[in-house]
């Protein structure tokens, strides 16, 4: 079995995810994703999270781990990435914390 360098795992309801500080939990509304490496978001189906909306860029944003922290970076999207209602400028990177809400197009993702 080939190891996926992105290391994204779907967490099943009821699984305990509170002890692992080396991953970011992302609630997609359809379930949780555990991110330990990086995760791409955009309209293109090659992204880890695909949002099929015209206002979402093909490669819209990336969440990536730097040391033990996680950051979201806007990939020069046309219609912006929002964190807690604030706009990330093109190329801007912001640290993510539990409770943060990411909005891309009409989709909201919650950091848990």
C-alpha positions as CSV (number, residue, x, y, z in Angstrom):
1,X,0.0,0.0,0.0
2,X,1.4,3.4,-1.0
3,X,1.4,6.0,1.8
4,X,-0.4,9.2,0.9
5,X,1.9,12.2,1.8
6,X,-1.2,14.4,2.4
7,X,-2.2,12.2,5.3
8,X,-5.9,13.0,5.3
9,X,-8.2,10.6,7.2
10,X,-11.9,10.6,7.5
11,X,-13.0,10.3,11.1
12,X,-16.0,8.3,11.9
13,X,-18.7,9.6,14.4
14,X,-17.8,8.7,17.9
15,X,-14.1,8.3,17.3
16,X,-11.9,10.2,19.8
17,X,-9.8,12.8,18.1
18,X,-9.1,15.0,21.1
19,X,-5.7,13.6,22.1
20,X,-3.7,14.1,18.8
21,X,-2.1,17.5,18.7
22,X,-0.3,16.7,15.5
23,X,-3.3,16.9,13.3
24,X,-6.0,19.5,12.5
25,X,-9.6,18.4,12.5
26,X,-11.8,19.9,9.9
27,X,-15.6,19.5,10.0
28,X,-16.9,19.6,6.5
29,X,-20.6,19.4,7.4
30,X,-20.6,15.8,5.9
31,X,-18.0,14.5,8.4
32,X,-14.6,15.3,9.8
33,X,-11.3,15.1,8.1
34,X,-8.0,14.7,10.1
35,X,-5.2,16.6,8.4
36,X,-1.6,15.9,9.4
37,X,0.2,17.1,6.2
38,X,-1.6,19.4,3.8
39,X,-5.0,19.7,2.2
40,X,-6.0,21.5,-1.0
41,X,-9.4,23.1,-1.6
42,X,-10.9,24.2,-4.9
43,X,-13.2,23.5,-7.8
44,X,-10.9,21.1,-9.6
45,X,-11.6,17.5,-8.8
46,X,-7.8,16.9,-8.1
47,X,-8.2,18.8,-4.8
48,X,-8.7,16.9,-1.6
49,X,-11.9,19.0,-0.9
50,X,-13.8,19.8,-4.1
51,X,-16.3,22.6,-4.1
52,X,-18.3,22.7,-7.4
53,X,-19.2,26.3,-7.5
54,X,-18.4,28.9,-10.2
55,X,-17.1,31.4,-7.6
56,X,-14.5,28.9,-6.3
57,X,-11.1,28.9,-8.1
58,X,-9.7,25.6,-9.5
59,X,-6.9,25.8,-6.9
60,X,-8.5,28.1,-4.2
61,X,-6.7,27.5,-0.9
62,X,-4.4,25.1,0.9
63,X,-4.2,24.1,4.6
64,X,-0.7,23.1,5.5
65,X,1.3,22.1,8.6
66,X,4.4,24.0,9.6
67,X,6.0,22.5,12.6
68,X,3.1,21.8,15.0
69,X,0.9,24.6,13.7
70,X,-1.5,24.6,10.8
71,X,-2.0,27.5,8.4
72,X,-4.5,28.3,5.6
73,X,-3.2,30.1,2.5
74,X,-5.2,31.7,-0.3
75,X,-3.8,30.5,-3.6
76,X,-4.5,33.8,-5.4
77,X,-8.2,33.0,-5.8
78,X,-10.5,35.4,-7.6
79,X,-13.2,35.4,-5.0
80,X,-11.2,35.2,-1.8
81,X,-11.0,32.9,1.2
82,X,-12.6,33.9,4.5
83,X,-11.5,33.0,8.0
84,X,-14.0,34.0,10.8
85,X,-15.5,36.5,8.3
86,X,-12.2,38.2,7.5
87,X,-10.8,38.1,4.0
88,X,-7.5,36.6,3.3
89,X,-5.8,38.6,0.6
90,X,-4.3,36.8,-2.3
91,X,-1.4,34.7,-1.1
92,X,-2.0,35.6,2.6
93,X,-1.4,32.9,5.1
94,X,-3.2,32.7,8.5
95,X,-2.7,30.3,11.5
96,X,-5.8,28.2,12.2
97,X,-7.2,27.4,15.7
98,X,-10.0,25.3,17.1
99,X,-13.3,27.1,16.5
100,X,-12.2,29.0,13.3
101,X,-14.6,29.0,10.4
102,X,-13.3,28.9,6.8
103,X,-15.7,30.0,4.1
104,X,-15.0,29.4,0.4
105,X,-17.9,30.1,-1.9
106,X,-21.0,29.1,0.0
107,X,-19.2,26.2,1.8
108,X,-18.2,26.6,5.5
109,X,-15.6,24.4,7.1
110,X,-15.1,24.4,10.9
111,X,-11.8,23.8,12.6
112,X,-12.4,21.6,15.6
